[in-house]
Structure formats: C-alpha cells, structure tokens
Amino acid sequence: MTKKLHQKKYRKSAYLIEGWHLFEEAVQAGVTIEKVFALESYRDQLAAFPQTIWVSEEILLDLADTQTPQGIVAVIQKEEVGLPDLHQGKFLFLEDVQDPGNVGTMIRTADAAGFTGVIVSDKSADIYSLKTLRSMQGSHFHLPIYRMPLASFVEEAKKSDLPILATTLSRESKDYRELSSLENFVLVMGNEGQGISSVMAESADQLVHIGMKGRAESLNVAVAAGILMFYLS
C-alpha cells in the first residue's frame, strides 16, 4: 500500500517523503508521521519513533523515488486546508504550472521571500509528488498551500479586494520596477508554455513583465517568480 503513494490517486490522506532533511522538517513542524521506513543502521537516531519499520536497502530503494534515498522514507498524514483568507497578505498563485520542479521551487522561494501563502490551480502539478517535495525542501511545512480552480480563486480575490498582479509579455503589461509598493496582493505566474489564460489576463488589476536585456525571449517561470517575489516583498 505504501508504494501506491507514488500515484496521485492514492494520496488522498497521506503522502511520502524521503531523505533526512525532509524527515527532520516534518518532525519540527509537528505533523503526523504515520510510518517510517529506515535502514537498521539508524536505530539510535530513530529511537523516539516506534512507528519505524526496519527494511533492507533493496526495499528502501523500491519505496523511494531516487537512487539515493538517504536511508529513510516516511509516510506523512495530510493536513486539512480550507479556503485562504485573501483579505490581506502576499500570495502567489500558480496557474496551470505543469513541471513539479518549477512548482516546488516557486513554493520554496515564496517561503524564503516571506509570502503569506501559495495557491495552486487544480491543473497545476501535484504538490505531494516526490519531485515537487524535493524541490520545496520542506517549505510546505512552513506556509499554507491551497489548491483551487481558477474561477474560484478569481472570485475570492475579487470579493476580498485583493489586487491581482499577473505576469505576461503583452504590450499592456508594466515593467515590474514601475510598480507601486503594495502591502497586499497576489502574484500570478502562468503555464510554462502558454503563460496566463485569457480569463486571468482580463481579471488582473495589473499585468506585469520583466524586461529582457539580452536576446532571450523569456525567463524560466521559477526564475521570473523569484525575481518578482523578492522585489515585491
């Protein structure tokens, strides 16, 4: 059953993490650790975790997603997350971002930049895939992450009077360095290939871009998000 957690459809109530860094982050966050799978050599370090099951390297490799799982894999109980309160704060919204590495990197950067929370569209990569979790490096334990459809997000943002800043290379967009300082806003990053949707472009209070100095047409979405989040924070 544990190995089935590699598949999204089985991650309704729990998910897998691997490696000591994520395990230590989970312990510090106080989340429920349902099971721990580890090598016998770590008995001393895991003496306080009676839910530990001692396994061979072969079994651990079978449970893990990488060739070097660092001797430990754990099953973490998902925490219930309701709707975000968008009345105040700095939020990041990811609209249909497909690559787990990009999603995880942007969530980690939002954490580092002191953002209030991250909202992920229902068509974006799953935040509980092992690749996304590795990219987040435990940031999902530090700030709330919500998943909601685009239409619901726009409706909630408008009801809360939260300014929507959406990234696009269109002529109507403003260079990010020209933006006025904002205490409360949501920054929208779009799909890697298509960018933001027409619905998002029409709903945004301000369209934003990063000017290119060289010949590259655009930046990787996670790189662009990092520049904007630290500038806006």
C-alpha positions in Angstrom: 0.0 0.0 0.0 2.8 2.4 0.8 4.3 2.2 -2.7 0.9 3.2 -4.1 1.5 6.7 -2.6 3.7 7.3 -5.7 0.5 7.7 -7.6 -1.6 10.8 -7.1 -5.0 9.0 -6.9 -3.8 7.2 -3.7 -2.6 10.4 -2.0 -6.0 11.4 -0.6 -4.9 11.4 3.1 -1.2 10.7 3.2 2.0 11.1 1.1 5.6 10.0 1.1 8.8 11.9 1.9 12.3 10.7 1.5 15.6 11.8 3.0 16.7 13.1 6.4 16.2 16.8 5.6 12.5 16.4 4.9 12.1 14.0 7.8 13.6 16.5 10.2 11.4 19.3 8.8 8.4 17.1 9.3 9.4 16.4 12.9 10.0 20.1 13.6 6.6 21.0 12.0 4.8 18.6 14.3 2.9 16.9 11.6 1.6 13.3 12.0 4.2 10.8 10.8 2.3 7.6 10.2 5.2 5.3 9.3 8.9 5.4 8.9 10.9 3.0 6.8 14.6 3.1 7.6 17.8 1.1 7.5 18.9 -0.8 10.7 21.9 1.5 11.0 19.7 4.4 12.0 18.1 2.7 15.1 19.7 5.2 17.5 18.5 8.2 15.6 15.0 6.9 15.3 14.6 5.5 18.9 11.8 8.0 19.6 9.7 6.8 16.6 8.1 3.4 17.5 6.3 3.5 14.1 9.6 2.8 12.4 9.8 -0.4 10.2 13.4 -1.6 9.6 14.0 -2.6 6.0 16.8 -3.6 3.7 18.4 -1.3 1.1 16.5 -3.1 -1.6 13.1 -2.4 -0.1 14.0 1.2 0.6 15.0 1.7 -3.0 11.7 0.2 -4.1 9.8 2.7 -1.9 11.9 5.7 -2.8 11.8 7.8 -6.0 15.6 8.3 -6.2 18.6 6.0 -6.3 19.9 7.6 -3.1 17.0 8.0 -0.6 19.5 8.6 2.3 18.3 5.7 4.3 14.8 6.9 5.2 11.3 7.1 3.7 8.3 8.3 5.7 4.5 8.4 5.3 3.1 11.8 6.3 -0.6 12.4 7.1 -2.1 15.2 5.0 -3.4 18.2 7.0 -6.8 19.7 6.2 -6.5 23.0 4.4 -9.6 25.2 4.0 -10.1 28.2 1.7 -7.5 31.0 2.0 -8.4 34.3 3.7 -7.4 36.7 0.9 -8.3 40.0 2.7 -4.7 40.7 3.5 -1.2 39.3 2.8 1.1 38.5 0.0 0.1 35.4 -2.0 1.5 33.5 -5.0 -1.0 31.9 -7.4 0.3 29.3 -9.9 -2.0 28.9 -12.9 -1.6 25.5 -14.6 2.2 25.2 -13.9 3.0 21.7 -15.1 6.6 20.9 -14.0 6.8 19.6 -10.4 10.3 21.1 -10.1 9.0 24.6 -11.1 6.1 24.3 -8.7 8.3 23.2 -5.8 11.0 25.9 -6.5 8.4 28.7 -6.5 6.8 27.5 -3.3 10.2 27.4 -1.7 11.0 30.9 -2.9 7.7 32.2 -1.6 8.6 30.8 1.8 12.0 32.5 1.6 10.5 35.8 0.5 8.1 35.8 3.4 4.9 35.3 1.5 1.7 34.6 3.3 0.7 31.6 1.3 0.6 29.9 -2.1 -2.5 28.9 -4.1 -2.1 26.3 -6.8 -4.7 25.8 -9.6 -6.3 22.4 -9.9 -4.5 21.8 -13.2 -1.0 22.5 -11.8 1.4 19.8 -10.8 0.6 17.9 -7.6 2.5 19.4 -4.6 2.7 16.0 -3.0 4.6 14.2 -5.7 8.1 13.3 -4.6 9.7 15.6 -7.2 7.8 18.6 -6.0 8.5 17.8 -2.4 12.2 17.6 -3.1 12.1 21.0 -4.8 10.2 22.5 -1.9 12.7 21.2 0.6 10.2 21.3 3.4 8.6 24.7 2.7 5.2 23.2 2.6 5.6 22.7 6.3 6.2 26.5 6.8 3.4 28.2 4.9 -0.1 27.2 3.8 -0.6 25.9 0.3 -4.1 25.8 -1.2 -5.5 24.1 -4.3 -8.5 25.7 -6.0 -9.9 26.1 -9.6 -9.1 29.3 -11.4 -12.7 30.6 -11.4 -13.0 30.1 -7.6 -9.7 31.9 -7.0 -10.6 34.9 -9.1 -14.0 35.1 -7.4 -12.4 35.0 -3.9 -9.7 37.5 -4.8 -12.3 40.0 -6.2 -14.6 39.6 -3.1 -11.6 40.3 -0.9 -10.4 43.3 -2.9 -7.0 41.7 -3.3 -5.0 43.2 -6.2 -4.1 40.7 -8.8 -0.7 41.1 -10.4 -0.4 38.7 -13.4 2.7 38.1 -15.4 2.6 38.4 -19.2 4.7 39.7 -22.1 1.8 41.6 -23.7 2.1 45.3 -24.6 -0.4 46.2 -21.9 1.9 45.0 -19.1 4.1 47.2 -16.9 7.7 46.7 -16.1 7.8 45.3 -12.5 10.2 48.1 -11.4 7.5 50.6 -12.1 5.0 49.0 -9.7 3.9 50.9 -6.6 4.6 49.4 -3.3 1.8 47.1 -2.1 1.1 45.6 1.3 -1.5 43.1 0.0 -1.6 41.4 -3.4 -1.5 38.1 -5.3 1.2 37.5 -7.9 0.1 35.2 -10.7 2.6 33.0 -12.6 1.3 31.2 -15.6 1.9 28.0 -17.5 5.4 27.3 -18.8 4.4 27.3 -22.5 1.1 29.2 -22.6 1.5 31.8 -19.9 -1.6 33.1 -18.1 -5.0 32.4 -19.5 -7.3 35.0 -21.2 -9.5 34.8 -18.1 -6.7 35.7 -15.8 -5.5 38.5 -18.1 -8.9 40.0 -18.1 -9.3 39.6 -14.3 -5.9 41.0 -13.4 -5.7 44.5 -11.8 -2.2 44.9 -13.3 -0.3 43.0 -15.9 3.5 42.7 -15.2 6.6 41.8 -17.1 10.4 41.5 -16.6 12.2 43.3 -19.4 14.9 41.2 -21.2 18.3 42.8 -21.7 19.7 40.1 -23.9 18.3 38.1 -26.8 16.3 35.5 -24.8 12.6 35.9 -25.3 11.7 35.0 -21.7 12.8 33.5 -18.4 12.1 30.2 -16.8 8.8 30.7 -14.8 10.5 29.8 -11.5 13.4 32.3 -12.1 10.9 35.0 -13.0 8.8 34.3 -9.9 11.9 34.6 -7.7 12.8 38.0 -9.1 9.3 39.3 -8.7 8.6 37.9 -5.3 11.8 39.3 -3.7 11.2 42.7 -5.4 7.6 42.8 -4.2 8.3 41.6 -0.7 
